[in-house]
Amino acid sequence: MESFDITNRKEFMAKLLKSDLFDSFEVREVISHTAFKLVIDGKRNQDYFNDIQSDPDMVYSNYLNWGEIRKHVYELMQGHKLPTYFKIILSTKKEKTVQLSPDASTFYLNITFKDNQITCSTGTAYQDFTLDKTADQIWDERMKQFLFKYQFI
């Protein structure tokens, strides 16, 4: 697990909320504290999607993609005052997880805004207990490169 302080907060938030840069991630949870506390569970309501589905062979993942709810989260966070706190927990899709490591169930990117600071931390969920932390190291390095590439850190 690594933790990264985002130094270019304005650009980071613009990319997170207004662009498709993070859209391939799955959403596990969004927590926002504004005038009220809002918790969004990223788990997909399969019944809802089965009812509106036009292609019966289409299979949806268990979690919504960031791109599916990004605009809704943006609307909740925009306003005259910043939230006092928010946390967005994103994870890799199954295909990306397997590509990075067959030992992992998923890789997490936790985005936290608190005390006017944005921090990104990484995490790994393993399929089985292991002392080998190679998957953690791979994910930590990938996220460090990603955040550096877009000049967020």
C-alpha positions as CSV (number, residue, x, y, z in Angstrom):
1,M,0.0,0.0,0.0
2,E,1.2,3.4,-1.0
3,S,-0.2,6.8,-0.2
4,F,0.3,9.8,-2.6
5,D,-0.5,13.5,-1.8
6,I,-2.0,15.1,-4.8
7,T,-0.2,18.4,-5.3
8,N,-2.2,19.5,-8.4
9,R,-5.7,19.3,-6.8
10,K,-7.5,21.5,-9.4
11,E,-6.3,19.4,-12.4
12,F,-6.9,16.1,-10.5
13,M,-10.5,17.0,-9.7
14,A,-11.2,18.2,-13.2
15,K,-9.9,14.9,-14.6
16,L,-11.7,12.9,-12.0
17,L,-15.1,14.6,-12.4
18,K,-15.1,16.0,-15.9
19,S,-13.1,13.7,-18.1
20,D,-13.1,10.0,-18.9
21,L,-9.6,9.4,-17.5
22,F,-10.9,7.3,-14.6
23,D,-14.0,5.8,-16.4
24,S,-12.6,2.3,-16.7
25,F,-12.4,1.9,-12.9
26,E,-15.3,0.2,-11.1
27,V,-16.9,2.1,-8.2
28,R,-17.0,0.3,-4.9
29,E,-18.2,3.3,-2.8
30,V,-18.5,7.1,-2.8
31,I,-18.9,9.0,0.5
32,S,-19.5,12.7,0.5
33,H,-20.1,15.1,3.4
34,T,-21.8,18.3,2.4
35,A,-24.9,19.6,4.1
36,F,-25.6,15.9,4.7
37,K,-23.7,12.6,4.5
38,L,-24.2,10.7,1.3
39,V,-23.1,7.1,0.7
40,I,-23.3,5.6,-2.7
41,D,-22.8,1.9,-3.0
42,G,-21.2,1.1,-6.3
43,K,-22.8,-2.4,-6.5
44,R,-24.9,-2.6,-9.6
45,N,-28.7,-3.2,-9.2
46,Q,-28.8,-6.1,-11.8
47,D,-32.7,-6.1,-11.7
48,Y,-32.8,-2.5,-12.9
49,F,-30.4,-3.2,-15.8
50,N,-32.1,-6.4,-16.8
51,D,-35.4,-4.5,-17.2
52,I,-33.9,-1.8,-19.5
53,Q,-31.5,-4.0,-21.3
54,S,-32.1,-4.1,-25.1
55,D,-29.5,-6.9,-25.7
56,P,-30.4,-10.0,-23.8
57,D,-26.9,-11.4,-24.2
58,M,-25.3,-8.3,-22.6
59,V,-23.8,-9.1,-19.2
60,Y,-23.1,-6.3,-16.8
61,S,-20.3,-6.4,-14.2
62,N,-21.3,-6.5,-10.5
63,Y,-20.1,-2.9,-10.0
64,L,-20.9,0.3,-11.9
65,N,-18.1,1.9,-13.8
66,W,-16.9,5.4,-12.8
67,G,-18.1,6.6,-16.2
68,E,-21.6,5.5,-15.4
69,I,-22.0,7.6,-12.3
70,R,-19.3,10.3,-12.7
71,K,-21.7,13.0,-13.8
72,H,-24.0,12.3,-10.9
73,V,-21.2,12.6,-8.4
74,Y,-20.0,15.8,-10.0
75,E,-23.5,17.3,-9.7
76,L,-23.5,16.4,-6.0
77,M,-20.1,18.0,-5.3
78,Q,-20.4,21.2,-7.3
79,G,-21.6,24.3,-5.6
80,H,-20.4,27.3,-3.7
81,K,-18.9,25.3,-0.9
82,L,-16.5,22.3,-1.1
83,P,-17.5,19.1,0.6
84,T,-15.9,18.9,4.1
85,Y,-14.9,15.3,3.2
86,F,-15.2,12.8,0.5
87,K,-13.9,9.4,-0.3
88,I,-14.1,7.5,-3.6
89,I,-13.1,3.9,-3.7
90,L,-12.4,2.6,-7.1
91,S,-11.1,-0.8,-8.2
92,T,-9.8,-2.4,-11.4
93,K,-12.1,-4.5,-13.6
94,K,-11.6,-8.2,-13.6
95,E,-9.7,-8.3,-16.9
96,K,-7.2,-5.6,-15.7
97,T,-6.7,-7.4,-12.4
98,V,-5.9,-10.7,-14.1
99,Q,-3.6,-8.9,-16.5
100,L,-1.6,-7.4,-13.5
101,S,-1.6,-10.4,-11.2
102,P,-3.4,-13.8,-11.2
103,D,-3.1,-13.8,-7.3
104,A,-5.2,-10.7,-6.8
105,S,-9.0,-10.4,-6.6
106,T,-8.8,-6.7,-7.4
107,F,-6.7,-3.6,-7.0
108,Y,-8.0,-0.5,-5.2
109,L,-7.5,3.2,-5.7
110,N,-8.8,5.2,-2.7
111,I,-9.3,8.9,-3.2
112,T,-9.8,10.9,-0.1
113,F,-10.4,14.6,0.4
114,K,-10.0,15.8,4.0
115,D,-8.7,19.1,5.5
116,N,-8.4,20.6,2.0
117,Q,-5.9,17.8,1.0
118,I,-6.4,15.1,-1.6
119,T,-4.7,11.8,-1.0
120,C,-4.7,8.7,-3.2
121,S,-3.8,5.3,-1.6
122,T,-3.5,1.9,-3.2
123,G,-4.7,-1.4,-2.0
124,T,-4.8,-5.0,-3.1
125,A,-7.3,-7.7,-2.3
126,Y,-5.9,-11.2,-2.7
127,Q,-7.8,-14.4,-3.6
128,D,-5.9,-16.4,-1.0
129,F,-3.6,-15.5,1.9
130,T,0.0,-14.9,0.8
131,L,3.1,-13.4,2.1
132,D,4.2,-12.5,-1.4
133,K,3.5,-8.8,-1.9
134,T,4.6,-8.7,-5.6
135,A,1.1,-7.8,-6.7
136,D,1.1,-4.9,-4.2
137,Q,4.4,-3.6,-5.6
138,I,3.2,-3.8,-9.2
139,W,0.0,-1.9,-8.4
140,D,1.8,0.7,-6.3
141,E,4.3,1.4,-9.1
142,R,1.6,1.5,-11.8
143,M,-0.4,4.0,-9.8
144,K,2.7,6.1,-9.0
145,Q,3.5,6.2,-12.8
146,F,-0.1,7.1,-13.6
147,L,-0.3,9.9,-11.1
148,F,3.1,11.3,-12.2
149,K,2.3,11.0,-15.9
150,Y,-0.7,13.3,-15.4
151,Q,1.3,15.6,-13.1
152,F,-1.0,15.0,-10.1
153,I,2.0,14.4,-7.8
